[in-house]
Structures are given as C-alpha cells and as structure tokens.
Amino acid sequence: METATESETVTGSSGENRHAVEEHPTIDDVLSRHPVIASIKDKDGLRAVLRVSCPVVFVLFGSIMTIPGIVATLKGAGRTVFVDVDLVDGFSNKPVVVDFLKEHTRADGVLSSKSIMVKTAKAAGFLAIHRLFLIDSFSYHNVPKQVSLSNADAIEIMPGCMPRVISWIRKDTDIPLIAGGLVCDKQDVTSALGAGAIAIASSNRDVWRM
C-alpha cells in the first residue's frame, strides 16, 4: 500500500477527472469535525497521516510535479485537504499556483501567509486560511488589517502555544482561529482550545492521536 502511495506522490498522477465540480463544505463544517489538524511536511508524514483518523490535513510540502498526487492520495483516503501555496515549489509564490491547484487537484482549501494569495484562493472557490506569524507587538496589532485585506475564511496563528495572545485575537476578530506551530502535547492543545481556538494544527504525530 505504501509503495503505491509513494509512486502516486512522485509521479503526480491522480487518475481522476480533474474537472469534476465538487461542493465544498463551509469552514465551520470543516473545523468542527475534529480539534486536531494534521500538518505534513514530507512523504513520510503523508504515509503516517493515512494511519490516523485526523479528517483535515494541511500539506506543507510539494512541487508542481508532486502536489496533484499528494492531494489525490489524501482525497482517496477521505480527507479534507488544504495546501500551503507558499511552499509549493515551482511557482515562486505567484497567484498562478491557485489556478494550477484548481485545474489539476481536488484540494479543498489553501493556506498562505500572503494576503493576495488568500484573496485569490477565495475568489477561485477554495476555502482560504491566512497564516499569521506573531513575532512581536507590531505583527500582533497588524492582524486585523491583514485579515481585512485577505478576507480569509479562517486564520492560523503561529506559534500556537500562546493562549494569552490567542484570547486577545479572539476579541479582535470573529472569524475562526487555528493555533499552529509548537503545539507539542495535550496541555498545549487544551490551552489553545480553552483560549478560543477552534482547532490546532500540528506536525507532531503524538498530537494527531489525541
């Protein structure tokens, strides 16, 4: 089974009707399914996530050659798939990557730290999540402006192990908030959810099994 998965990932061959139209669920539908979102960074993570029950997967790796196969593998396993377009090699972070995903994959949504990419993805019919890296007070106070520019369906705050900051942002915006990055154990998960996050995203496989 793993051999077939890896082959499909490398070749990018999905064997699907890529032009088929699917009705996407709302962001609330997606994020309410399970409090833990699995983030995968390589082929080993792809194989591992197929062995757990996380229904939503963030894909944080790939190229124009492999991303169709990665998405096809996850969709074949019944997962809801978001692709970080900033990390897809071959497009230099240009909006055309959104058109490529729409034409050649069945991805459900897009992740990006760039307002223009999030806005482009939403206009294309994807669910769109704006990733926000909070490194200082300036980036924190800039959150409302960034969200207004991107018109995102949800935001992912990174790092996610800051419950106090999550509670502050929760008061500043009413769109769904995901805590991502450095969420390492059950205490991090419960703290983030208790502070107002609707879900957490982690590449830690122990967290996937909670």
Summary of the structure (lengths in Angstrom):
residues: 210
radius of gyration: 16.2
end to end distance: 24.9
largest distance: 47.8
contacts: 710
relative contact order: 0.15
helix: 43%
strand: 19%
